[in-house]
Amino acid sequence: FMNSYEKAEIQRLDSKYRPLGAWEYFGYTLLFSLPLIGFICLLIFCFSDSNINRRSFARSYFCGFFIVAILAVVLMFTVFGPSLHVMIQQAIPKG
């Protein structure tokens, strides 16, 4: 919880530098989790200059999304790679 001095200091800050509250982080996490609209908002907030803290959070969420996507592709090829190789070999006509 903040005291009155901390609240006054935050109110004096330019909106570009104001910190986000816990509920704002929670709301943005829910928003970014939406399939298409969330990804579009994520990209917009990654390049937005209206609030630096929101931009940093969006960039960190995007980095996490990117890491998970890379891990999913690697895992997919690790698990399904041998069967994909067999299917490709069977699909190529011999002769």
Secondary structure, DSSP 8 states (H G I E B T S, - for coil): ---HHHHHHHHHS-TTT----HHHHHHHHHHHHSTTHHHHHHHHHHH--S-HHHHHHHHHHHHHHHHHHHHHHHHHHHHHHHHHHHHHHHHS---
